[in-house]
Amino acid sequence: MARFITPRDIYYGRGALAQLRRLEGRRTVLVGGVMGKENGFLQRAE
């Protein structure tokens, strides 16, 4: 049997990137597509 636990909080939309700076923890998963790369979202997240 496999088990998958989802995160407690999911942030999306405007202001989501700014919210990442306020989170505690060491690991974050960003999910995006081609548009996230083209519009610079992934570069700003680094």
PyMOL commands that set and color helices and strands:
alter all, ss='L'
color gray80, all
select helices_A, chain A and resi 16-20+34-38+41-45
alter helices_A, ss='H'
color red, helices_A
deselect
rebuild
show_as cartoon
